[in-house]
Amino acid sequence: MAFHNDLALDEALDALDPLRHLMHEQDSSSSHSSTSSRSPSPSPSHHAKTTALPLLPKQRRTVHNETLHLEFAHTSTGAEAEQRPPIAITLVVDAGPGCGGIAWPAGEVLARYLVQRGAAYVRGRTILELGSGTGLVGLVAAKLAHSDASAGDGHVWITDQAPLLDIMRRNTRENALEEQVSVAEFNWGTPLPVDIPVPDLVLAADCVYFEPAFPLLVQTLAALVDAREDRGSRGETEVLFCYKKRRKADKKFFSLLRKSFTWTEVRCAE
């Protein structure tokens, strides 16, 4: 079969193995965080640099019930930095429930960004993480918010599809965050469950990998931002979205996203 361009080849390979790009490491500068806001106006496009890749072999290393110990350092310097221990997370990873049971690069990048923003950024806020997988980003947000005495009354919801709920609950227990974090099933494209409050902050990391889900993810992001008006809540909902550039087809997601959002690219401090 002949392919007219790289995009057509990418799509053909994706049909055979939708997760192939998740297993391929590209240049280290390809993870980005963005903060989004609802707007009908156009926004700049993100340009993904990638090359056509051969189909990866099926014999991959299996991750089963492993434990990671991750630390995310604060960015303060001098004596203040010495008095502030890093945010430490114990994370169980397991590929059994699916690819979401693994710690992917964009999740660690977004967690690092939150810690660099500091406890005041997340303290007292209602935070919802989409496609949480292991729950890493939401757990970091919760531990950061409660890293000092003035924690406030905020709460974190980590959400994903049903097969991943057990590993998220386990990681919540491992980090003694049962009171600060709730685990819930939330499928993209469905209404926000009535028991989840309207979030002040939405977190999403490494959610751009399966093209048929692109419209559902955009629909969910838009609905979460609009939910404040629908439920009569005040204020605005902020979205932090971090992803790893992997392929040309990712542009389709941002083409859909710009119909409802504008966004600003942000970067972690070195």
C-alpha positions in Angstrom: 0.0 0.0 0.0 1.3 3.4 -0.9 1.1 6.4 1.5 0.9 10.0 0.2 2.5 11.6 3.2 3.9 10.9 6.7 0.5 11.6 8.4 -1.2 8.9 6.3 1.6 6.5 7.3 1.3 7.5 11.0 -2.4 6.9 10.9 -2.0 3.5 9.3 0.5 2.4 11.9 -1.7 3.8 14.7 -4.5 1.6 13.5 -2.3 -1.5 14.0 -0.8 -0.3 17.4 -2.5 2.8 18.9 0.0 2.9 21.8 3.2 2.7 19.8 4.2 6.3 20.3 4.0 6.0 24.1 6.8 3.5 24.0 9.1 5.7 21.9 11.5 8.3 23.4 12.0 11.4 21.4 14.0 14.5 22.3 13.9 15.6 25.9 12.3 19.0 25.1 9.1 17.5 23.8 7.0 17.7 27.0 5.0 20.9 27.4 2.6 22.3 29.9 -0.2 24.7 28.9 -2.7 26.7 30.8 -6.0 27.0 29.0 -9.0 29.3 29.1 -12.3 29.2 27.3 -12.6 31.6 24.4 -14.1 31.7 20.9 -11.0 33.4 19.5 -8.2 31.4 17.8 -5.0 30.5 19.5 -1.4 29.7 18.2 -1.0 26.2 17.1 1.5 23.7 18.6 3.9 22.3 16.0 4.9 18.7 16.6 8.3 17.5 15.2 8.3 13.8 14.6 9.3 11.2 12.0 7.6 8.1 10.7 8.6 5.1 12.9 8.5 1.4 12.2 6.0 -0.6 14.1 7.5 -1.6 17.5 7.8 -5.3 18.3 5.2 -6.9 20.6 7.8 -8.3 23.1 7.9 -5.4 25.5 9.0 -5.3 29.1 6.0 -6.0 31.3 5.6 -3.8 34.4 3.8 -5.6 37.1 3.2 -4.4 40.6 6.4 -2.4 40.9 6.9 0.5 43.3 8.5 3.8 42.5 9.8 6.4 44.9 9.6 9.9 43.3 10.7 13.3 44.7 9.9 16.7 43.4 12.1 19.6 44.7 11.0 23.1 45.5 12.7 25.9 43.6 13.5 28.1 46.5 17.2 28.7 47.2 19.4 29.2 50.3 18.3 28.5 53.8 14.7 28.4 52.8 15.3 25.5 50.4 17.1 23.5 53.1 14.1 23.8 55.4 11.6 22.6 52.7 11.9 18.8 52.0 10.9 17.7 48.5 7.4 16.4 47.9 7.9 12.6 48.0 5.5 10.2 46.5 5.4 6.4 46.7 3.8 5.1 43.4 2.7 1.6 42.6 2.8 1.0 38.8 1.2 -1.9 37.0 0.5 -2.3 33.3 -2.1 -4.9 34.0 -5.1 -2.5 34.0 -3.7 -0.8 30.8 -1.2 1.8 29.8 -2.6 4.2 32.4 -1.0 2.1 35.2 2.4 3.4 34.2 4.1 6.7 35.2 4.5 8.6 31.9 6.8 11.5 31.3 4.2 14.3 31.1 2.8 13.3 34.5 6.2 13.8 36.1 6.7 17.1 34.3 3.3 18.5 35.4 3.9 17.3 39.0 7.2 19.1 38.9 5.6 22.3 37.6 3.0 22.2 40.4 5.7 21.9 43.1 7.6 24.8 41.5 4.5 26.9 41.6 4.4 26.2 45.4 1.8 25.2 48.0 -0.1 28.5 47.7 -1.0 27.7 44.1 -3.0 24.6 45.0 -3.9 25.3 48.7 -7.7 25.5 49.3 -8.6 24.7 45.7 -10.9 22.0 44.4 -8.7 20.1 41.9 -9.8 17.5 39.4 -7.3 15.3 37.5 -8.5 13.7 34.2 -7.0 10.4 33.0 -5.1 10.1 36.3 -3.9 6.6 35.7 -1.7 6.0 38.7 -2.9 9.3 40.3 0.6 10.8 40.4 -0.2 14.4 39.5 -3.3 14.6 41.7 -1.4 13.0 44.6 1.4 15.5 44.3 -1.1 18.3 44.2 -2.7 17.0 47.4 0.6 16.5 49.3 1.8 19.9 48.2 -1.4 21.6 49.4 -1.0 20.0 52.8 2.7 20.5 53.1 2.3 23.3 55.7 -0.1 24.2 58.5 -2.3 26.5 56.4 -3.7 23.8 54.2 -7.2 25.2 53.8 -10.3 23.1 52.9 -9.3 22.2 49.3 -9.7 18.7 47.9 -8.4 16.6 45.0 -10.3 14.3 42.8 -8.3 11.8 40.7 -10.4 10.2 38.0 -10.1 7.6 35.2 -11.9 4.6 33.7 -13.0 1.7 36.0 -10.0 -0.6 35.5 -7.6 2.0 37.0 -9.6 2.8 40.1 -7.9 0.1 42.2 -4.4 1.3 41.5 -5.4 4.9 42.2 -6.9 3.9 45.5 -3.8 1.9 46.4 -1.6 4.8 45.7 -3.8 7.1 47.7 -3.4 4.8 50.7 0.3 4.4 50.2 0.7 8.1 50.6 -1.7 8.5 53.5 -3.9 10.9 51.5 -7.3 9.2 52.0 -8.7 12.4 53.6 -7.4 14.8 51.0 -8.0 12.7 47.8 -11.1 11.1 46.4 -11.0 8.4 43.6 -13.8 8.4 41.1 -14.7 6.9 37.7 -15.1 9.6 35.1 -15.3 8.7 31.4 -14.6 11.5 28.9 -17.7 12.6 27.0 -20.0 11.9 29.9 -21.4 14.5 32.4 -19.4 15.4 35.5 -20.7 13.0 38.2 -23.0 14.8 40.6 -20.8 13.9 43.6 -17.7 15.7 42.1 -17.8 19.4 42.8 -17.0 22.0 40.1 -13.2 22.2 40.0 -11.1 25.3 40.4 -8.2 23.6 38.7 -8.3 20.8 36.1 -5.1 18.7 35.6 -4.5 16.5 32.5 -1.1 14.8 31.7 -0.3 12.5 28.8 -4.0 12.3 27.7 -3.2 12.8 24.0 -2.4 9.4 22.6 -5.6 7.7 21.2 -7.1 9.7 18.3 -10.7 8.4 18.6 -10.8 9.9 22.1 -9.7 13.4 21.0 -13.3 14.8 20.6 -14.4 13.3 23.9 -11.5 14.9 25.8 -12.2 18.3 24.3 -15.9 17.9 25.0 -15.0 17.1 28.7 -12.6 20.0 29.1 -15.1 22.4 27.7 -17.9 21.0 29.9 -15.8 21.3 33.0 -15.1 24.9 32.3 -18.8 25.6 31.6 -19.9 23.6 34.6 -19.4 26.7 36.9 -22.2 28.5 35.1 -24.3 25.4 34.9 -24.1 24.8 38.6 -24.2 28.5 39.6 -20.6 28.6 40.9 -18.5 31.7 40.9 -15.0 32.2 39.6 -13.2 30.6 36.7 -11.8 27.1 36.1 -8.1 26.9 35.1 -6.8 24.0 33.0 -3.2 22.7 33.2 -2.5 20.4 30.3 0.8 18.7 29.7 1.6 16.3 26.9 4.5 14.8 25.1 4.8 15.5 21.4 4.9 12.3 19.5 3.3 12.5 16.1 1.7 14.7 13.5 -1.8 13.3 14.2 -1.6 15.1 17.6 -2.2 18.3 15.7 -5.8 17.1 15.2 -6.4 17.3 18.9 -5.2 20.9 19.1 -7.3 21.8 16.0 -10.3 20.6 17.9 -9.2 22.3 21.1 -8.7 25.8 19.6 -12.4 25.8 18.6 -13.2 26.3 22.3 -10.0 27.4 24.1 -7.0 29.6 23.9 -3.9 28.6 25.8 -0.5 29.9 26.9 2.5 27.6 26.9 4.4 27.5 30.2 7.7 25.7 31.1 9.3 24.3 34.2 12.3 26.1 35.6 15.6 24.4 34.9 
